[in-house]
Amino acid sequence: MDHWGGELLGFPFPQPSRAATVLLVLPAWLRFLVARGLATGAEAAAALAFLRPLAQTASRVLADNEVSSNILADLQRRWEEPAGP
């Protein structure tokens, strides 16, 4: 997932952009799992809650690594969305 997404965002700073890519798609991936019946809403919500501190810390680290402010804003917005459908 990071390789595919990182190719889309692999401009001036490829490694931080790849990390941001993974974090950008995780909330959507959790919603996909629920929509397809591969996880329950409670499991997705628990995973999102468990990973939210990581995403918040990563946002600060990525900001220090010159990742685009647009990507950082989208990252923060996506991690505030509910995990359910």
C-alpha positions in Angstrom: 0.0 0.0 0.0 2.8 2.5 0.9 4.6 1.7 -2.4 1.6 2.3 -4.6 0.4 5.4 -2.7 3.9 6.7 -2.3 4.4 6.6 -6.1 1.5 9.1 -6.3 3.1 11.4 -3.8 6.7 10.7 -4.4 7.7 14.3 -5.3 10.5 16.1 -3.4 10.4 14.1 -0.1 9.4 10.5 -1.1 9.8 8.7 2.3 7.7 11.1 4.4 5.2 11.3 1.6 4.9 7.5 1.5 4.3 7.5 5.3 1.6 10.1 4.9 0.0 8.1 2.1 -0.5 5.1 4.4 -2.0 7.2 7.1 -4.3 8.9 4.6 -5.8 5.7 3.4 -6.1 3.8 6.7 -9.5 5.4 7.8 -10.9 4.7 4.3 -9.6 1.1 4.5 -11.3 0.6 7.8 -14.6 1.9 6.3 -14.1 -0.5 3.4 -13.6 -3.5 5.7 -16.9 -2.6 7.5 -18.8 -2.1 4.2 -17.6 -5.5 2.9 -18.4 -7.3 6.2 -14.8 -8.1 6.9 -14.8 -6.2 10.2 -17.5 -4.9 12.5 -18.1 -1.2 13.1 -16.9 -1.7 16.7 -13.6 -3.3 15.5 -13.0 -0.5 13.0 -13.8 2.1 15.6 -11.4 0.4 18.0 -8.6 0.3 15.4 -9.1 3.9 14.6 -9.0 4.9 18.2 -5.9 2.8 18.7 -4.1 4.3 15.7 -5.2 7.9 16.2 -2.3 8.8 18.6 0.1 7.4 16.0 -1.5 9.5 13.3 -1.3 12.6 15.5 2.4 12.0 16.3 3.1 11.3 12.6 1.5 14.5 11.6 3.9 16.5 13.7 6.9 14.5 12.5 5.8 14.8 8.9 5.4 18.6 9.3 9.0 18.7 10.4 10.0 16.8 7.3 8.6 19.3 4.9 5.5 17.3 3.7 3.0 19.5 1.9 0.7 21.5 4.2 -2.2 20.3 2.0 -1.3 16.7 2.7 -1.0 17.4 6.5 -4.4 19.1 6.5 -6.0 16.2 4.7 -4.4 13.8 7.1 -5.8 15.6 10.1 -9.2 15.8 8.5 -9.4 12.1 7.6 -8.5 11.0 11.1 -11.4 12.9 12.5 -13.9 11.0 10.3 -15.9 8.2 11.9 -14.8 4.7 10.9 -18.3 3.4 10.2 -20.1 3.4 6.9 
